[in-house]
């Protein structure tokens, strides 16, 4: 079994940015996840937390406790008027695309919470804006940066389990979101699939180096009833199958408020011709993961917690930013993921 620290990331963002001028970064939306990413970035030393903005005064006050030197504002427009190099966006999903485009057109790099936008067309517009402005754009697809998933991806790439022909992924959240906008399709773009399933689709494609998807089928439910196309509600349970052009298959399921007997069920299992690899959460945790290898009835543990992965995607982006704020074409993959989500939703 490997200790988590033995699984180095492909590039050390701190080493990349350590000798560079620290970019001045503004933070838009500083609720729980916005503050968490801000704290991780501040702790990395790669950036300067220059400004924070949130319309809720108490939320803004809590953010300035984390970053007391940062100027505070209650609007995005005021934030954009500051001398910044980049913006981190953690606002409701309906605002992501327009806010990201606006920042990019002002010459700022952007790191945005997922989803980058509600549809693939919106995602493509944001990526086009980043390419046109030649500015770095990143999206917080955080599970890629767990040690467990890094271990699995490296072993799949090395053909450690032969040819991967089937992938099973689940993400069941026993609680569901606590903000009303999550359940309004016009604001959220969808329910549990765009909230949780986005991670599953991204992980499957990322581990396999983004293979071509030949077809997509899905079933969506709201309160146990099949969801009609273009309904005014969002799904709280979704299942989908992605048929790969290679002949392989990806099966995924996700839900909110599922009686699963624990807080969460998060698993990603890759079945190969010479064995299997799996990431699983521990004891219903949203944060602790193991990675295992399967050989017949034998299980070999590869990675154990702890692993402080939550802010790692943001720190990875900041390392790139400190080295160069120019556009990185890797973000095109976000559009590919969004296209699969559109297919799951039948739009």
C-alpha positions in Angstrom: 0.0 0.0 0.0 1.2 3.4 -0.9 1.0 6.3 1.5 -0.9 9.3 0.0 2.2 11.5 0.0 3.9 9.0 -2.3 1.4 9.8 -5.0 2.8 13.0 -6.4 0.7 15.1 -8.8 1.9 15.4 -12.4 3.2 18.9 -11.7 3.9 20.6 -8.4 1.9 23.9 -8.6 3.8 25.3 -5.7 7.1 24.7 -7.4 5.8 26.1 -10.6 4.7 29.4 -9.1 7.1 29.8 -6.2 9.5 32.1 -8.0 6.8 34.1 -9.8 5.1 37.4 -8.9 2.0 36.5 -6.9 -1.1 37.2 -9.0 -3.7 39.4 -7.3 -7.0 37.4 -7.2 -10.5 38.5 -6.4 -13.1 36.1 -5.1 -16.7 36.4 -6.2 -19.2 34.5 -4.0 -17.6 33.6 -0.6 -20.1 31.2 0.9 -18.8 27.9 2.4 -17.1 26.6 -0.8 -15.9 30.0 -1.9 -14.2 30.6 1.5 -12.8 27.1 1.4 -11.1 27.6 -2.0 -10.0 31.0 -0.9 -8.3 29.6 2.2 -6.6 26.9 0.2 -5.3 29.4 -2.3 -4.1 31.7 0.4 -2.4 28.9 2.3 -0.6 27.8 -0.9 1.2 31.2 -1.1 0.8 31.2 -4.9 -1.6 34.1 -5.0 -2.6 37.3 -3.1 -6.2 37.4 -1.9 -6.7 41.0 -3.0 -10.5 41.4 -2.9 -13.7 39.6 -2.0 -17.3 40.3 -3.1 -20.6 38.9 -2.0 -24.1 40.5 -1.7 -24.6 39.0 1.8 -23.0 41.2 4.4 -22.5 38.5 7.0 -20.9 36.2 4.4 -18.6 39.0 3.3 -17.6 39.6 6.9 -16.8 35.9 7.5 -14.6 35.9 4.3 -12.7 38.9 5.5 -11.9 37.1 8.8 -10.2 34.5 6.6 -8.5 37.2 4.5 -8.3 40.4 6.6 -6.1 42.3 4.1 -8.6 41.8 1.3 -10.9 44.7 0.2 -14.6 43.8 0.5 -17.3 44.7 -2.0 -21.0 43.8 -2.4 -21.1 43.7 -6.2 -19.2 42.0 -9.1 -18.8 45.3 -10.9 -16.9 46.8 -8.0 -14.7 43.7 -7.8 -13.9 44.1 -11.5 -12.8 47.7 -11.0 -9.9 46.6 -8.8 -6.4 46.0 -10.1 -6.7 42.2 -10.4 -5.1 39.4 -12.4 -7.8 36.8 -11.9 -11.2 36.0 -10.4 -12.4 32.9 -8.6 -16.2 32.5 -9.1 -18.4 30.6 -6.6 -21.8 32.0 -7.2 -25.1 30.2 -8.2 -24.8 28.2 -11.5 -27.0 30.5 -13.5 -24.5 33.3 -13.1 -21.3 31.4 -13.9 -21.2 31.8 -17.7 -22.0 35.5 -17.8 -19.7 36.4 -15.0 -16.8 34.3 -16.4 -17.2 35.8 -19.8 -17.3 39.3 -18.4 -14.1 38.8 -16.4 -12.3 37.2 -19.3 -13.2 40.1 -21.6 -11.7 42.4 -18.9 -8.4 40.5 -19.4 -8.7 38.5 -16.1 -8.0 34.8 -15.7 -10.9 32.8 -14.2 -11.4 29.8 -11.9 -15.0 28.8 -11.7 -17.0 26.3 -9.6 -18.6 23.6 -11.6 -20.7 23.6 -13.7 -19.0 26.2 -15.8 -22.4 26.8 -17.4 -25.9 25.2 -17.6 -25.5 23.8 -21.1 -22.8 22.9 -23.6 -23.5 25.9 -25.7 -23.0 28.2 -22.7 -19.8 26.3 -21.9 -18.5 26.7 -25.4 -19.1 30.5 -25.3 -17.1 30.8 -22.1 -14.2 28.8 -23.5 -14.3 30.8 -26.7 -14.1 34.0 -24.6 -11.1 32.6 -22.8 -9.4 31.6 -26.0 -10.1 35.0 -27.6 -8.8 36.9 -24.6 -5.9 34.4 -24.3 -6.6 34.0 -20.6 -6.4 31.0 -18.4 -9.7 29.4 -17.5 -10.1 26.6 -14.9 -13.1 24.7 -13.5 -13.3 23.1 -10.1 -13.6 19.4 -11.1 -12.1 18.5 -7.7 -12.3 14.7 -7.6 -9.7 14.5 -10.3 -7.2 15.7 -7.7 -7.8 13.1 -5.0 -4.9 10.8 -4.5 -7.2 7.8 -5.0 -8.3 8.9 -8.5 -4.7 10.0 -9.5 -3.6 6.5 -8.6 -6.3 4.9 -10.6 -5.7 7.1 -13.7 -1.9 6.4 -13.6 -2.5 2.6 -13.4 -5.1 2.6 -16.2 -2.7 4.6 -18.4 0.0 2.0 -17.6 -2.4 -0.8 -18.6 -2.1 -2.3 -15.1 -5.5 -3.9 -15.5 -5.4 -4.4 -19.2 -8.1 -3.0 -21.4 -10.8 -1.1 -19.5 -14.2 -2.2 -21.0 -16.7 -1.2 -18.3 -16.9 1.6 -15.7 -19.4 1.8 -12.9 -19.9 5.1 -11.0 -22.2 6.3 -8.3 -22.7 9.5 -6.3 -25.6 9.5 -3.9 -26.0 12.4 -1.5 -28.4 11.6 1.3 -29.1 15.3 1.9 -29.4 17.2 -1.4 -28.9 21.0 -1.8 -30.1 23.6 0.7 -30.6 26.5 -1.8 -33.8 26.9 -3.7 -32.1 27.8 -7.0 -30.7 24.2 -7.3 -34.2 23.0 -7.9 -35.1 25.5 -10.5 -34.0 24.2 -14.0 -33.8 27.7 -15.4 -31.2 28.6 -12.8 -29.4 25.3 -12.3 -29.5 23.7 -15.7 -30.7 20.5 -14.0 -30.7 18.5 -10.8 -28.5 15.9 -9.4 -26.9 15.0 -12.8 -25.4 18.5 -13.4 -24.6 18.8 -9.7 -23.1 15.4 -8.9 -23.1 13.4 -12.2 -20.8 16.0 -13.8 -18.0 14.6 -11.6 -18.8 11.0 -12.6 -18.8 11.8 -16.3 -15.6 13.8 -16.0 -13.8 11.1 -14.1 -14.7 8.4 -16.5 -13.6 10.4 -19.6 -10.5 11.8 -17.9 -9.2 8.4 -16.7 -9.7 7.0 -20.3 -8.1 10.1 -21.9 -11.4 11.3 -23.3 -12.5 8.5 -25.7 -15.2 9.1 -28.3 -18.7 8.5 -26.9 -20.9 6.8 -29.5 -24.3 7.1 -27.8 -25.9 8.1 -24.5 -29.1 6.8 -22.9 -30.6 7.9 -19.6 -33.6 7.8 -17.2 -34.4 10.7 -14.9 -36.7 10.7 -11.9 -38.3 13.3 -9.6 -39.7 12.0 -6.3 -39.8 8.5 -7.8 -41.7 9.4 -10.9 -40.2 9.6 -14.4 -39.3 13.1 -15.3 -40.9 14.5 -18.4 -38.6 16.3 -21.0 -38.4 20.0 -20.4 -40.3 19.7 -17.1 -40.5 22.6 -14.6 -38.9 20.3 -11.9 -35.4 18.9 -11.8 -34.4 15.3 -11.3 -33.4 14.0 -7.9 -32.3 10.6 -9.3 -30.6 9.9 -12.6 -29.1 6.9 -14.3 -27.2 6.9 -17.6 -25.2 4.7 -19.9 -22.5 6.0 -22.2 -21.6 3.6 -25.0 -18.0 4.2 -26.1 -16.8 4.0 -29.7 -14.3 1.4 -28.5 -17.0 -0.9 -27.5 -16.7 -0.1 -23.8 -19.5 1.1 -21.5 -19.8 3.6 -18.7 -22.7 3.2 -16.3 -23.5 5.9 -13.8 -26.1 6.7 -11.2 -26.5 9.8 -8.9 -29.1 11.2 -6.6 -30.1 13.7 -3.9 -32.0 12.7 -0.7 -31.6 8.9 -1.4 -32.2 6.7 1.7 -28.8 5.1 1.4 -28.2 4.4 5.1 -25.3 6.8 5.2 -24.4 10.4 4.3 -23.0 9.6 0.8 -22.1 6.8 -1.5 -19.3 7.8 -3.9 -17.6 5.1 -6.0 -15.8 4.8 -9.3 -14.9 1.3 -10.4 -12.9 0.4 -13.6 -13.2 -3.1 -14.9 -10.3 -4.3 -17.0 -9.3 -7.5 -18.8 -6.6 -8.2 -16.1 -8.3 -6.8 -13.0 -10.2 -3.9 -11.5 -9.5 -0.6 -9.8 -11.9 1.2 -7.5 -12.2 4.5 -5.6 -14.7 4.4 -2.7 -15.7 6.8 0.1 -15.1 5.6 3.6 -18.1 5.3 6.0 -20.3 7.6 4.1 -17.8 10.4 4.2 -17.8 13.1 1.5 -14.0 13.6 2.0 -12.3 10.3 2.8 -11.5 7.9 0.0 -9.6 4.7 -0.6 -8.3 3.2 -3.8 -8.2 -0.6 -4.3 -7.1 -3.1 -6.9 -9.2 -6.2 -7.5 -7.8 -9.5 -8.7 -10.5 -12.2 -8.7 -11.6 -12.3 -5.0 -8.5 -10.6 -3.7 -8.5 -6.9 -2.8 -5.2 -4.9 -2.5 -5.4 -1.5 -0.8 -3.5 1.2 -2.8 -4.4 4.5 -1.2 -5.8 5.3 2.3 -6.9 8.6 3.8 -6.1 11.2 5.0 -5.9 13.3 1.8 -6.6 17.1 1.9 -7.8 17.3 -1.7 -10.6 19.8 -1.5 -8.7 22.9 -2.7 -6.2 21.0 -4.8 -7.9 21.8 -8.2 -7.8 25.5 -7.3 -4.2 25.4 -6.2 -3.3 23.5 -9.4 -4.9 26.4 -11.4 -3.1 29.0 -9.3 0.3 27.3 -10.1 -0.5 27.6 -13.8 -1.6 31.2 -13.3 1.6 32.1 -11.5 3.6 30.8 -14.4 1.5 32.1 -17.2 -2.0 33.6 -17.4 -2.4 32.6 -21.1 -5.1 30.3 -22.4 -4.7 26.5 -21.8 -6.6 24.3 -24.3 -7.1 21.6 -21.6 -10.3 23.5 -20.7 -11.9 22.3 -24.0 -12.6 19.0 -22.2 -15.1 20.8 -20.0 -17.2 21.4 -23.2 -17.0 17.6 -24.0 -18.3 16.8 -20.5 -21.1 19.3 -20.9 -22.1 17.8 -24.2 -22.6 14.4 -22.5 -24.7 16.1 -19.8 -26.8 17.6 -22.5 -27.3 14.2 -24.0 -28.3 12.8 -20.6 -30.9 15.6 -20.4 -32.1 15.0 -23.9 -31.3 18.6 -25.1 
